[in-house]
Amino acid sequence: MPPPGSATPTPLNDAARRSLLGVPAPGTAATEMETMRDGLLARGITLKRYSPGEQRMVCPKCGGGSSAEHCFSITIDPDGQTSKWKCFRATCGFQGGYTVGSPYRPATSRK
């Protein structure tokens, strides 16, 4: 029992809990980027940034061959909801795409 004169704490609703913890509300840009990040990580793709635009890097599947070249290209569309990627090494060919909220489907690879 609380001491006399003290108020009983009120339970927090979801919005208040999110605000207190610094978690963005569903449907905001921060949540979309977080979801894009999770979707790409589930497919073995780790990026330096998850904002819209194109990036080139070493392929997460073939490692860029013996020279570790930046043969892998990934583009996140301006809306932050869709991404597409491709490895340009002939012996790899890892390619695919992801749309936020879509079910998991393994990406394709020639090997």
N, C-alpha and C positions, 0 to 999 in steps of 0.2 A: 504494500500500500504506500502511495507517495506521501511525503510529509505534508502537513496541512499548509494550504496556501500555494502549493506548487501545481502547475497545470499538467494535465495528463498529455503525453505526447500523442499527436494525431498520426495515424498511419499515412505514409507517403503514397500518392498515386504514381502511375508509371512515368508521367511527364516530369513530376518533381524529382523522382528517383534518378531519372536520366540527367536532369539538370545538375543535381547534386554531385553525381559521379562524372560529369563532363562527357557523357555519351550523347552523340547527336541523335536527333529524332529521326524515325524512319522516313525515307524519301529525301533526305537532305544530301547534298553533294558529298559530304564526308562519309556518310553511310554507303553511298554508291561506290566510292573509291575503295572503301574497306571491303566491300563485297567483291569488286573486281579483283582486288589483291588476293582475297581468299580463293576465288575461282581460278586464278592463274597459279597460285601456289599449289592447289590441288592437282594441277596438270604438270607440276615440276618446273614452273617458270618463275624465277625470282628476278625482279627488276630493281633498278636504283630508284625509280619513281613510278608511281601508278597514275599519273595525270595524263590527260589526252595528249597525243602526239606520237611520233615515231622514234624508236630506239634501235640501235644496232648493238649486238653483243655476241659473246661466244655462245654457241648453241648448247642448251642444257642437255641435249641427247648425245651429240657426237663430240662435244668439247672443242669444235672448230678444227678437228684433225690434228696432225702433228705440229702444225704451226700455230694452233690456238687462235685462228683468225676470227674476226667478228663477222661471221657469215649468217647470223640469225637476225632477222628483222621482225619487230613487233610494232603494231600500230593500235593505239587506243583511240577510238572515234571521239570527235569533239563533245558528244553527249556523255561520254564516260561510261556508256552502257555496253559497248561492243568492242571486242578486240580481235585481231587476226594476226597470225604469225607464220613465218616460213624460214626454214634453213635453206640456204642457197648452195650448199655442198651437194654435188651430184650423188655422193655415196650415202647421204643421210635423207634429205627431203622431208624432214619433220615439219609438218604444217597443221594448222587447225585454226579454230576460232572459239570465242566464248562470248556469250551474251549474259549479262547479269540476270539471275533468276532462272536461267535455263538448266535443265537436268544435266548431270554429268555424262559426257560421252568421251571416251578416250580419243586423243588426237591421233592423226595418222602419221605413219612413218614408212619409208620404203623398206627398212630393215626389219 
